[in-house]
Amino acid sequence: MEAALDWIAWARALFALVATLALIGLAAYAARRFGMLSGAAARGERRLKIVETLMIDPRRRLVIVRMDDREHLLLLSASGDRRVASGDAKGEAAP
């Protein structure tokens, strides 16, 4: 009799796990389907863009970052990040 109760307890626990995972998957699908997870980036309204990168050496790199109508030249390194220059963004041809 105890063996039957053990199988019933295991089956109940397995069913609860499957039901919980199914509900989580359904909630994730619904959130994605109805656009609850997408922010401004999904609508094409990105404000930040990496224009170009250049590796100086294995520990340092230069990065040009564009935000709105400004470009910033950043020096990224293990010892710290630093803005080297800023200026207005040049016009870019539409893709």
Secondary structure as GFF3:
##gff-version 3
##sequence-region A 1 95
A	DSSP	alpha_helix	2	33	.	.	.	ID=ss1
A	DSSP	three_ten_helix	40	43	.	.	.	ID=ss2
A	DSSP	beta_strand	48	57	.	.	.	ID=ss3
A	DSSP	beta_strand	60	67	.	.	.	ID=ss4
A	DSSP	beta_strand	70	77	.	.	.	ID=ss5
A	DSSP	beta_strand	80	88	.	.	.	ID=ss6
###
